[in-house]
């Protein structure tokens, strides 16, 4: 599973750089946490997100 995620991140980084999208510092413990974050910030500009650690 982690190999799939690592590959996805490696593929996404050049696209994010091409469109000047900074990498997120958000960290999520569960998929529910991630979905809640996306629901909240999907249509609004994101502010600075503090890391969990």
N, C-alpha and C positions, 0 to 999 in steps of 0.2 A: 504494500500500500504506500509506504513512504517513497518508494522509487517512482511511483506514478505522480505523486505530489511534487517531488523534486524535478521531474521532467516537465511538468506543467509550469512550474515557476521559471525554469530555464527558458521555456518557450515564450512566456508572457513578458519577461523582462525587456527584451528588445522592442516589443510593441509598446510597452509603457514608456520607454525612453524615446521612441519615435514620436509619441504624442505628448511628451513632456508631462507624464503622469508620475508624480513621486510615489515611491513605495509606501505602503501603509505601515504604521507602527502598531496597529490594532492587533490584539491577541485574544483568542477566544478559547474557552474551555470546552464548549459543546457546539454542535451544529445549530442548536436552538439559539444560543447566544449570537452566533454569526448571523442567523436569519433576522433576529431582532435588530441587530445593528444595521443590516442592509435595508430593512423596512424603514428604519428611522432616518437614515442618511441617503437613501437612494435618490430622492428628488431634491434634496437640499444640499447646498455647498457644505463641504466638510470643514470643520475647524481642526485645530490641532488635537490629535488623539494621544493621550498619555499611554505609555506601555504599562502592562500589568505588573511587571517586575521592576 
